């Protein structure tokens, strides 16, 4: 997939409110960030650990994730996203003895799928796989990433959980193209609060989409949420730490060059943070 084909697949009329979207890594017509919603949530938990100088455990991450998802509806966001790919889904299904890893037949299969979900070969998101495989280079704890993935799946596989429909688990298809796409902001006043949905799926291959500036609104929301949980935390300080952590991860991944970012797409977005 080349950048020209992406230009041709994006219509100026296809836009999304950045406050109401889930942030995805790979899919069709998306607002994108590395690792999707769950990747940003993991970064927020890592920042929280750094600020509070404490370690979060499984029950902490699970409780925080569900509380965030429960409260995000009041701010217009309806889905919390994680993705895998076909190869990883097939591998974990075989390992867990589940013919359909998205719909386990029984509790034994469900528990096995969750237990095996954090093995690198069973993680279909390259960003999350990197977080688990080389956590120090991503600036996060391996256990924190594992807790987040398991917390997500605990809800996704639980039809009795009232938050279940808010957890969006997507299986990407086709070969992942290494060349990423980055949406660049250039005219912040002409189209406030709206971003274009990029369509990175040709049917045979996919490419990483990263709305580099737009996702800052999501980090803003996470920063306010975590600051509300602890009154001594300044949301602006929290936000800046999230931005810095993301920048470190981008540099480690060598996600894109400045030329690639400029050549992909130009759009408009309000970029003044209302802290």
C-alpha positions as CSV (number, residue, x, y, z in Angstrom):
1,X,0.0,0.0,0.0
2,X,1.4,3.4,-0.9
3,X,0.6,6.8,0.3
4,X,-1.1,7.8,-2.9
5,X,-3.7,5.0,-2.5
6,X,-4.5,6.3,0.9
7,X,-5.1,9.8,-0.5
8,X,-7.6,8.4,-3.0
9,X,-9.5,6.4,-0.3
10,X,-10.1,9.4,2.0
11,X,-13.1,11.5,1.3
12,X,-13.2,15.1,2.9
13,X,-16.7,14.4,4.0
14,X,-15.9,11.3,6.0
15,X,-15.1,12.8,9.4
16,X,-15.5,11.8,13.1
17,X,-16.0,13.7,16.2
18,X,-12.7,13.1,18.1
19,X,-14.5,13.2,21.4
20,X,-16.9,10.3,20.4
21,X,-14.5,8.0,18.7
22,X,-12.6,5.0,20.0
23,X,-9.0,5.1,18.9
24,X,-7.9,2.1,16.9
25,X,-4.7,0.9,15.5
26,X,-5.8,-0.9,12.4
27,X,-9.3,-1.1,10.9
28,X,-11.5,0.6,8.3
29,X,-12.2,4.3,8.4
30,X,-10.4,5.0,11.7
31,X,-9.0,7.6,14.0
32,X,-5.7,5.9,14.9
33,X,-3.2,5.7,17.7
34,X,-0.5,3.2,18.5
35,X,-2.0,0.4,20.4
36,X,-5.6,1.7,20.1
37,X,-7.6,2.7,23.2
38,X,-5.9,0.1,25.4
39,X,-2.5,1.3,24.4
40,X,-3.2,4.8,25.6
41,X,-4.9,3.4,28.7
42,X,-1.7,1.4,29.5
43,X,0.4,4.6,29.1
44,X,-1.9,6.4,31.4
45,X,-1.6,3.7,34.1
46,X,2.2,3.8,33.6
47,X,2.2,7.6,34.2
48,X,0.0,7.1,37.2
49,X,2.5,4.7,38.6
50,X,5.3,7.1,38.0
51,X,3.5,10.1,39.6
52,X,2.4,8.1,42.7
53,X,5.5,6.0,42.9
54,X,3.5,2.8,43.4
55,X,2.8,-0.4,41.6
56,X,-0.7,-1.3,40.3
57,X,-1.9,-4.9,40.4
58,X,-4.5,-6.8,38.4
59,X,-7.4,-5.8,40.6
60,X,-6.3,-2.1,40.4
61,X,-6.0,-2.1,36.6
62,X,-9.3,-4.0,36.1
63,X,-11.2,-1.6,38.5
64,X,-9.7,1.5,36.8
65,X,-10.4,0.3,33.3
66,X,-14.0,-0.5,34.1
67,X,-14.5,2.8,35.9
68,X,-13.1,4.7,32.9
69,X,-15.3,2.9,30.4
70,X,-18.4,3.4,32.7
71,X,-17.8,7.1,32.9
72,X,-16.6,7.8,29.3
73,X,-20.2,7.5,28.1
74,X,-21.1,10.7,29.8
75,X,-18.4,12.4,27.7
76,X,-19.7,11.0,24.4
77,X,-17.3,8.1,23.9
78,X,-19.1,4.7,23.5
79,X,-16.4,2.1,22.6
80,X,-13.1,1.0,24.2
81,X,-10.9,-0.7,21.6
82,X,-8.3,-3.4,21.3
83,X,-7.3,-5.4,18.3
84,X,-5.6,-8.6,17.3
85,X,-4.9,-10.3,14.0
86,X,-5.9,-13.5,12.3
87,X,-2.6,-15.3,12.9
88,X,-2.5,-14.5,16.7
89,X,-6.2,-15.4,17.0
90,X,-5.7,-18.8,15.4
91,X,-2.6,-19.5,17.5
92,X,-4.4,-18.7,20.8
93,X,-7.5,-20.7,19.7
94,X,-5.3,-23.8,19.1
95,X,-3.4,-23.4,22.4
96,X,-6.7,-23.0,24.4
97,X,-8.6,-25.7,22.5
98,X,-11.2,-23.1,21.4
99,X,-12.6,-23.4,17.9
100,X,-13.8,-19.8,18.1
101,X,-11.5,-17.8,20.3
102,X,-14.0,-14.8,20.2
103,X,-16.8,-17.0,21.6
104,X,-15.5,-19.7,23.9
105,X,-17.8,-22.6,24.5
106,X,-17.3,-22.8,28.3
107,X,-15.6,-21.4,31.3
108,X,-12.5,-23.6,30.8
109,X,-11.9,-22.3,27.3
110,X,-12.6,-18.7,28.5
111,X,-10.1,-19.0,31.4
112,X,-7.5,-20.5,29.1
113,X,-7.9,-17.8,26.5
114,X,-7.4,-15.1,29.1
115,X,-4.4,-16.9,30.7
116,X,-2.7,-17.3,27.3
117,X,-3.5,-13.9,25.9
118,X,-0.3,-12.2,27.1
119,X,2.1,-14.5,25.3
120,X,3.8,-12.5,22.5
121,X,2.7,-15.1,19.9
122,X,-0.9,-14.6,20.9
123,X,-0.8,-10.8,20.7
124,X,-1.9,-9.6,17.3
125,X,-1.3,-5.9,17.9
126,X,2.4,-5.1,17.2
127,X,2.5,-2.2,19.6
128,X,1.1,-4.3,22.5
129,X,3.4,-7.2,21.6
130,X,6.4,-4.8,21.8
131,X,5.2,-3.6,25.2
132,X,5.2,-7.1,26.5
133,X,8.4,-8.2,24.7
134,X,10.6,-5.2,25.4
135,X,8.8,-3.2,28.1
136,X,11.7,-1.0,29.2
137,X,12.1,0.4,25.7
138,X,8.4,1.3,25.7
139,X,8.6,2.9,29.2
140,X,6.1,0.6,30.8
141,X,6.1,-2.5,33.1
142,X,5.4,-5.8,31.4
143,X,3.0,-6.8,34.2
144,X,1.0,-3.6,33.7
145,X,0.5,-4.4,30.0
146,X,-0.5,-8.0,30.9
147,X,-3.0,-6.9,33.5
148,X,-4.6,-4.5,31.0
149,X,-5.0,-7.1,28.3
150,X,-6.5,-9.6,30.7
151,X,-8.8,-6.9,32.2
152,X,-10.1,-6.1,28.8
153,X,-10.8,-9.8,27.9
154,X,-12.3,-10.5,31.3
155,X,-15.1,-8.0,30.4
156,X,-15.2,-9.0,26.7
157,X,-15.9,-12.6,27.5
158,X,-18.5,-11.8,30.2
159,X,-21.9,-11.5,28.7
160,X,-23.3,-10.6,32.1
161,X,-21.1,-7.5,32.5
162,X,-23.2,-4.4,31.7
163,X,-20.1,-2.8,30.1
164,X,-19.6,-5.7,27.7
165,X,-21.0,-3.9,24.7
166,X,-18.6,-1.0,25.2
167,X,-15.5,-3.3,24.7
168,X,-14.7,-3.5,21.0
169,X,-12.4,-6.4,20.1
170,X,-11.4,-6.3,16.4
171,X,-9.6,-8.9,14.3
172,X,-7.5,-7.2,11.6
173,X,-7.0,-9.0,8.2
174,X,-4.4,-8.9,5.6
175,X,-0.6,-8.4,5.7
176,X,0.6,-5.5,7.8
177,X,2.5,-3.0,5.6
178,X,5.5,-1.5,7.4
179,X,5.0,2.0,6.1
180,X,2.8,3.9,8.6
181,X,0.5,6.8,8.0
182,X,0.4,9.9,10.2
183,X,-2.4,12.5,9.9
184,X,-1.0,16.0,10.3
185,X,-2.8,19.1,11.5
186,X,-2.2,22.3,9.6
187,X,-5.2,24.6,10.0
188,X,-6.5,24.4,13.5
189,X,-9.4,26.8,13.3
190,X,-11.3,25.7,10.2
191,X,-12.8,22.5,11.4
192,X,-13.0,22.4,15.2
193,X,-13.3,19.0,16.9
194,X,-13.5,17.0,13.7
195,X,-10.9,14.6,12.1
196,X,-10.9,12.6,8.9
197,X,-11.4,8.9,9.1
198,X,-8.5,7.2,7.2
199,X,-9.2,4.0,5.4
200,X,-6.0,2.0,5.6
201,X,-7.4,-1.4,4.5
202,X,-7.2,-2.3,0.8
203,X,-8.7,-5.8,1.5
204,X,-5.3,-7.4,1.1
205,X,-3.1,-5.3,3.3
206,X,-3.3,-2.8,6.1
207,X,-1.2,0.0,7.4
208,X,-0.8,1.6,10.8
209,X,-2.7,4.9,11.2
210,X,-1.7,7.4,13.8
211,X,-3.6,10.7,14.2
212,X,-0.7,12.2,16.0
213,X,-2.3,15.4,17.1
214,X,-5.9,14.3,17.3
215,X,-5.2,11.6,19.9
216,X,-4.0,14.3,22.2
217,X,-7.7,14.9,22.9
218,X,-8.1,11.3,24.1
219,X,-5.0,11.7,26.3
220,X,-6.6,14.9,27.6
221,X,-9.7,12.9,28.7
222,X,-7.5,10.2,30.3
223,X,-5.5,12.9,32.2
224,X,-8.6,14.5,33.6
225,X,-10.0,11.1,34.6
226,X,-6.9,10.1,36.5
227,X,-6.5,13.5,38.0
228,X,-10.0,13.3,39.3
229,X,-9.1,10.0,40.9
230,X,-6.3,11.8,42.8
231,X,-6.8,15.4,43.6
232,X,-3.1,16.1,44.0
233,X,-2.4,15.3,40.4
234,X,-2.3,18.2,38.0
235,X,-4.1,17.1,34.7
236,X,-1.7,19.2,32.6
237,X,1.3,17.6,34.2
238,X,-0.3,14.2,33.6
239,X,-1.0,15.1,30.0
240,X,2.5,16.2,29.3
241,X,3.9,13.0,30.8
242,X,1.6,11.0,28.5
243,X,2.7,13.0,25.5
244,X,6.4,12.4,26.4
245,X,5.9,8.7,26.9
246,X,4.1,8.4,23.5
247,X,7.0,10.3,21.9
248,X,9.5,7.9,23.4
249,X,7.5,5.0,22.0
250,X,7.3,6.6,18.5
251,X,11.0,7.1,18.5
252,X,11.7,3.5,19.5
253,X,9.3,2.2,16.8
254,X,10.7,4.7,14.2
255,X,7.1,5.0,13.2
256,X,7.5,7.5,10.5
257,X,9.8,10.2,9.2
258,X,8.8,13.9,9.0
259,X,8.5,13.5,5.2
260,X,6.1,10.6,5.5
261,X,4.0,12.5,8.0
262,X,3.8,15.6,5.7
263,X,3.0,13.6,2.6
264,X,0.1,11.5,3.9
265,X,-2.7,13.8,4.6
266,X,-3.5,17.4,5.7
267,X,-6.5,18.1,7.8
268,X,-7.8,20.5,10.3
269,X,-8.4,20.3,14.0
270,X,-8.8,22.6,16.9
271,X,-5.6,22.1,18.9
272,X,-5.9,24.3,22.0
273,X,-6.3,22.1,25.2
274,X,-9.0,23.4,27.6
275,X,-7.2,22.6,30.8
